[in-house]
Amino acid sequence: MLDLRAKNRDYFLAIENLLNLRPYLEKDTKRRYGLRHKEILDIIGEAPENLEEIIQFIYNDFNQLDDVFVTPDSTGTVNYKEGGITREQAKTARRGLAIEAREKTLENIKRLPSNILFDLLEVWGGKKGAFKTNQYGEIIITRPDFKMQSILKTSQANLYLDATLTTVKLAALIDIDPTEIITVKQETITAKNNIVVHAVDFSGLGSNNWGRTRNADGELLTKEEAEGALKRIIATIDKLKDKFPEISIYALKKYEKILENHYYWFNHNRGGNHDQGKEAIAAFGKPLPDMGSLESEYITLFGVTEFDNELKPMGFDDYYKESCNQEIIQYVGRQRANLYPDQKFHSFIFAPDLDLTFLKELGYKVVYEDEYQYIPELCRRRKRDKWAILEAAKGLIKAGKKITQVAIAREINATQSWVCKLFGGDEILSWRDFCKIFHSLYKANKETGIITTGTEENATMQEWLGLKPLEVALDMIKAIHNEGWESVVDYLRKVCPHEAFQILGILALFTPNGYQVWQEFFPEVPF
């Protein structure tokens, strides 16, 4: 680009803003994040109106290869007898001239514009494509594969077989109108009643960073030395293997050694028959594609030019979610359950805030569970003990005893000072308010034994528990009185499955038939 300044200063000044990217492309500085497409656009500003003219000028200059490759000067024809020089001297002279020409050629090549400059300028000017930088100071440009599009367009017909590719994305890939694509048959797995997908709410796996795998000396940690989420994953895998010795484990590749998983998201979940006929498989974490790469793909395929306040292209959130869902759809098909209608299969997914409604729409049976059912001893103590306090308080009230911190501490095998901490500091609920609200929540009812509450009291208890389970408590009470448990179950089938699981979990604590209904609603809990 600097060579352009010498050849055409006006053109150089028109695209000079590209040099504003220099600080972000320093190789020696490692950053946590790179720049996104919109951030780069904001840095370099609007493209000049004569950008096409500038691109053509640079391209023409680039193709003048005769000026780039220097031919060595010739020593001419030498008559060694009359010229007074030896053959060795002539050979040395030619070698020197060749070296000089090569050095000049290399110098000319260095002054040539990089191939990437043309793509950068074209995307800047509005042609399909996207750019970003990574944490290592490299700029990455995504462009459509025009050769593939050209080949496919010249064919009279093309047949595509894919479990997750949508018509809209396929049309964008080959650059045709979606209406030109004819779906001959859309077939999904027919025998889904023999496979249960377990969506287990598992904290600590909301990103692709689950914990360290090496100690301070750079040595790999053993399974016994694992901490945090990795420790809980290992304990969960051990529990699963007790029941399903041949279970396959899917996780992230970077945790292969410590988790001893042989299968990875974005690879083995996408295809293959390695788990065909296997009774159980388990995956940890959500398949979260690299957001920057997927954003570049989205902008390139659909030519997005509008962005939200967070600099994301409009509609990208749905595209990202759909991409995650496609990975999960591929995963639950690895056992080929449809080929074994007389067998029963389990497919586990351990991750936080799972919403597998799309699998239900495809006909899969999805049950929502909590990590507490698998590793109660490793759940966070504060959360675990809050639930234990509710059970202890319920037991004391039934026994006609007074609810005190000393009595609660004795019931949950803790100290009074620890119980006091659960109602102090940043906690929303004081001990005094807890006793008051709990008595109002638990009023023995001969017909249902269910809690009664007002909205304000209930919201306080919910926030203290870190849940949102019973905003509809009063409506449920009326429904149970008037129409029985079936009406409540019908209602719960319509709400978010994870919320339904939490609601029934509390009802199981406070109602005579709650645990029975909970089991009927979520019958496929293996432990």
SULRAPE-V612175 format. One record per residue. N is the residue number from 1. RES is the residue in one letter. PHI is phi in radians with two decimals (* if undefined). Layout:
N;RES;PHI  N;RES;PHI
This chain:
1;M;*  2;L;-1.14  3;D;-1.17  4;L;-1.13  5;R;-1.05  6;A;-1.33  7;K;-1.55  8;N;-2.73  9;R;-1.10  10;D;-1.09  11;Y;-1.11  12;F;-1.08  13;L;-1.12  14;A;-1.18  15;I;-1.99  16;E;-1.07  17;N;-1.08  18;L;-1.07  19;L;-1.18  20;N;-1.14  21;L;-1.42  22;R;-0.90  23;P;-1.07  24;Y;-1.59  25;L;-2.03  26;E;-1.40  27;K;-1.18  28;D;-1.37  29;T;-1.86  30;K;-1.58  31;R;-1.96  32;R;-1.26  33;Y;-2.30  34;G;-1.63  35;L;-1.62  36;R;-1.60  37;H;-0.97  38;K;-1.17  39;E;-1.13  40;I;-1.13  41;L;-1.04  42;D;-1.16  43;I;-1.29  44;I;-1.62  45;G;1.30  46;E;-1.32  47;A;-1.27  48;P;-1.16  49;E;-1.12  50;N;-1.69  51;L;-1.08  52;E;-1.03  53;E;-1.12  54;I;-1.17  55;I;-1.04  56;Q;-1.13  57;F;-1.09  58;I;-1.13  59;Y;-1.13  60;N;-1.12  61;D;-1.16  62;F;-1.13  63;N;-1.49  64;Q;-1.45  65;L;-1.25  66;D;-1.07  67;D;-1.44  68;V;-1.56  69;F;-1.57  70;V;-1.55  71;T;-1.52  72;P;-1.09  73;D;-1.11  74;S;-1.73  75;T;-1.47  76;G;1.30  77;T;-1.48  78;V;-1.93  79;N;-1.64  80;Y;-1.08  81;K;-1.29  82;E;-1.61  83;G;-1.36  84;G;1.37  85;I;-2.16  86;T;-1.58  87;R;-1.10  88;E;-1.13  89;Q;-1.14  90;A;-1.15  91;K;-1.13  92;T;-1.14  93;A;-1.11  94;R;-1.13  95;R;-1.08  96;G;-1.15  97;L;-1.15  98;A;-1.16  99;I;-1.11  100;E;-1.07  101;A;-1.16  102;R;-1.13  103;E;-1.11  104;K;-1.14  105;T;-1.11  106;L;-1.06  107;E;-1.10  108;N;-1.16  109;I;-1.10  110;K;-1.06  111;R;-1.44  112;L;-1.19  113;P;-1.18  114;S;-1.15  115;N;-0.98  116;I;-1.19  117;L;-1.08  118;F;-1.12  119;D;-1.13  120;L;-1.06  121;L;-1.17  122;E;-1.16  123;V;-1.15  124;W;-1.04  125;G;-1.39  126;G;1.93  127;K;-1.32  128;K;-1.02  129;G;2.65  130;A;-2.64  131;F;-2.32  132;K;-2.70  133;T;-2.07  134;N;-1.80  135;Q;-1.25  136;Y;-1.71  137;G;1.38  138;E;-1.85  139;I;-1.67  140;I;-2.11  141;I;-2.02  142;T;-1.87  143;R;-2.26  144;P;-1.13  145;D;-1.55  146;F;-1.14  147;K;-1.11  148;M;-1.09  149;Q;-1.07  150;S;-1.12  151;I;-1.12  152;L;-1.17  153;K;-1.21  154;T;-1.36  155;S;-1.33  156;Q;-1.26  157;A;-2.73  158;N;-2.35  159;L;-2.01  160;Y;-2.08  161;L;-2.12  162;D;-2.71  163;A;-1.38  164;T;-2.26  165;L;-1.15  166;T;-1.53  167;T;-1.06  168;V;-1.12  169;K;-1.21  170;L;-1.07  171;A;-1.06  172;A;-1.20  173;L;-1.12  174;I;-1.83  175;D;1.04  176;I;-2.33  177;D;-1.29  178;P;-0.98  179;T;-1.21  180;E;-1.38  181;I;-1.63  182;I;-1.86  183;T;-1.53  184;V;-1.24  185;K;-2.75  186;Q;-1.96  187;E;-2.05  188;T;-2.07  189;I;-1.04  190;T;-1.48  191;A;-1.69  192;K;-1.67  193;N;-1.29  194;N;-1.83  195;I;-2.26  196;V;-2.01  197;V;-1.69  198;H;-1.68  199;A;-1.68  200;V;-1.79  201;D;-1.21  202;F;-2.30  203;S;-1.31  204;G;1.54  205;L;-2.06  206;G;-1.31  207;S;-2.27  208;N;-1.63  209;N;-1.98  210;W;-1.80  211;G;2.40  212;R;-1.37  213;T;-1.99  214;R;-2.26  215;N;-1.50  216;A;-1.12  217;D;-1.58  218;G;1.47  219;E;-1.49  220;L;-1.12  221;L;-1.31  222;T;-1.49  223;K;-1.03  224;E;-1.22  225;E;-1.64  226;A;-1.06  227;E;-2.22  228;G;0.96  229;A;-1.09  230;L;-1.10  231;K;-1.10  232;R;-1.24  233;I;-1.11  234;I;-1.06  235;A;-1.12  236;T;-1.17  237;I;-1.06  238;D;-1.06  239;K;-1.13  240;L;-1.13  241;K;-1.21  242;D;-1.08  243;K;-1.64  244;F;-2.19  245;P;-0.99  246;E;-1.73  247;I;-1.07  248;S;-1.66  249;I;-1.97  250;Y;-1.91  251;A;-2.75  252;L;-1.55  253;K;-1.05  254;K;-1.20  255;Y;-1.84  256;E;-1.00  257;K;-1.25  258;I;-1.36  259;L;-1.65  260;E;0.99  261;N;-1.63  262;H;-1.81  263;Y;-2.15  264;Y;-2.21  265;W;-1.07  266;F;1.21  267;N;-2.40  268;H;-1.26  269;N;-1.29  270;R;-1.50  271;G;-3.08  272;G;1.82  273;N;-1.97  274;H;-1.13  275;D;-1.98  276;Q;-1.08  277;G;1.40  278;K;-1.33  279;E;-1.12  280;A;-2.51  281;I;-2.35  282;A;-2.43  283;A;-2.16  284;F;-2.00  285;G;1.41  286;K;-1.53  287;P;-1.30  288;L;-1.77  289;P;-1.11  290;D;-1.05  291;M;-1.12  292;G;-1.14  293;S;-1.16  294;L;-1.20  295;E;-1.12  296;S;-1.10  297;E;-1.07  298;Y;-1.11  299;I;-1.09  300;T;-1.18  301;L;-1.19  302;F;-1.92  303;G;1.02  304;V;-1.21  305;T;-2.17  306;E;-1.93  307;F;-2.30  308;D;-1.53  309;N;-1.17  310;E;-1.65  311;L;1.22  312;K;-1.53  313;P;-1.11  314;M;-1.05  315;G;1.52  316;F;-1.21  317;D;-0.99  318;D;-1.15  319;Y;-1.12  320;Y;-1.16  321;K;-1.08  322;E;-1.10  323;S;-1.12  324;C;-1.11  325;N;-1.08  326;Q;-1.10  327;E;-1.13  328;I;-1.21  329;I;-1.04  330;Q;-1.11  331;Y;-1.07  332;V;-1.23  333;G;-1.67  334;R;-1.17  335;Q;-1.42  336;R;0.92  337;A;-1.04  338;N;-1.16  339;L;-1.47  340;Y;-2.28  341;P;-1.07  342;D;-1.65  343;Q;-1.85  344;K;-1.98  345;F;-2.18  346;H;-2.21  347;S;-2.20  348;F;-1.76  349;I;-2.29  350;F;-1.84  351;A;-2.92  352;P;-1.42  353;D;0.94  354;L;-1.36  355;D;-2.23  356;L;-1.85  357;T;-0.99  358;F;-1.12  359;L;-1.25  360;K;-1.08  361;E;-1.13  362;L;-1.50  363;G;1.83  364;Y;-1.36  365;K;-1.60  366;V;-2.01  367;V;-2.08  368;Y;-1.82  369;E;-2.32  370;D;-2.28  371;E;-1.01  372;Y;-1.03  373;Q;-1.26  374;Y;-1.85  375;I;-2.35  376;P;-1.02  377;E;-1.23  378;L;-1.88  379;C;-1.17  380;R;-1.02  381;R;-1.07  382;R;-1.06  383;K;-1.16  384;R;-1.09  385;D;-1.29  386;K;-1.11  387;W;-1.18  388;A;-1.12  389;I;-1.11  390;L;-1.06  391;E;-1.16  392;A;-1.12  393;A;-1.10  394;K;-1.09  395;G;-1.12  396;L;-1.12  397;I;-1.16  398;K;-1.17  399;A;-1.43  400;G;1.30  401;K;-1.78  402;K;-1.39  403;I;-1.46  404;T;-2.24  405;Q;-1.12  406;V;-1.11  407;A;-1.15  408;I;-1.10  409;A;-1.06  410;R;-1.12  411;E;-1.21  412;I;-1.72  413;N;1.05  414;A;-2.42  415;T;-1.55  416;Q;-1.13  417;S;-1.14  418;W;-1.19  419;V;-1.06  420;C;-1.09  421;K;-1.13  422;L;-1.25  423;F;-2.20  424;G;-2.21  425;G;1.09  426;D;-1.49  427;E;-1.14  428;I;-1.29  429;L;-1.92  430;S;-1.46  431;W;-1.08  432;R;-1.09  433;D;-1.16  434;F;-1.06  435;C;-1.06  436;K;-1.14  437;I;-1.19  438;F;-1.11  439;H;-1.12  440;S;-1.30  441;L;-1.25  442;Y;-1.88  443;K;-2.02  444;A;-0.97  445;N;-2.10  446;K;-1.07  447;E;-1.46  448;T;-2.12  449;G;1.17  450;I;-1.47  451;I;-1.28  452;T;-2.14  453;T;-2.75  454;G;-1.72  455;T;-1.05  456;E;-1.14  457;E;-1.10  458;N;-1.09  459;A;-1.08  460;T;-1.13  461;M;-1.12  462;Q;-1.05  463;E;-1.14  464;W;-1.14  465;L;-1.33  466;G;1.37  467;L;-2.25  468;K;-2.40  469;P;-1.63  470;L;-2.23  471;E;-1.24  472;V;-1.87  473;A;-1.02  474;L;-1.11  475;D;-1.10  476;M;-1.14  477;I;-1.03  478;K;-1.08  479;A;-1.12  480;I;-1.16  481;H;-1.06  482;N;-1.53  483;E;-2.21  484;G;1.57  485;W;-1.13  486;E;-1.01  487;S;-1.13  488;V;-1.18  489;V;-1.08  490;D;-1.04  491;Y;-1.14  492;L;-1.14  493;R;-1.20  494;K;-1.66  495;V;-1.62  496;C;-0.96  497;P;-0.98  498;H;-1.12  499;E;-1.19  500;A;-1.06  501;F;-1.08  502;Q;-1.19  503;I;-1.06  504;L;-1.16  505;G;-1.09  506;I;-1.29  507;L;-1.06  508;A;-1.13  509;L;-1.33  510;F;-1.91  511;T;-2.17  512;P;-1.04  513;N;-1.77  514;G;-1.05  515;Y;-1.16  516;Q;-1.10  517;V;-1.12  518;W;-1.03  519;Q;-1.13  520;E;-1.22  521;F;-1.31  522;F;-2.15  523;P;-1.37  524;E;-1.76  525;V;-1.35  526;P;-1.35  527;F;-2.11
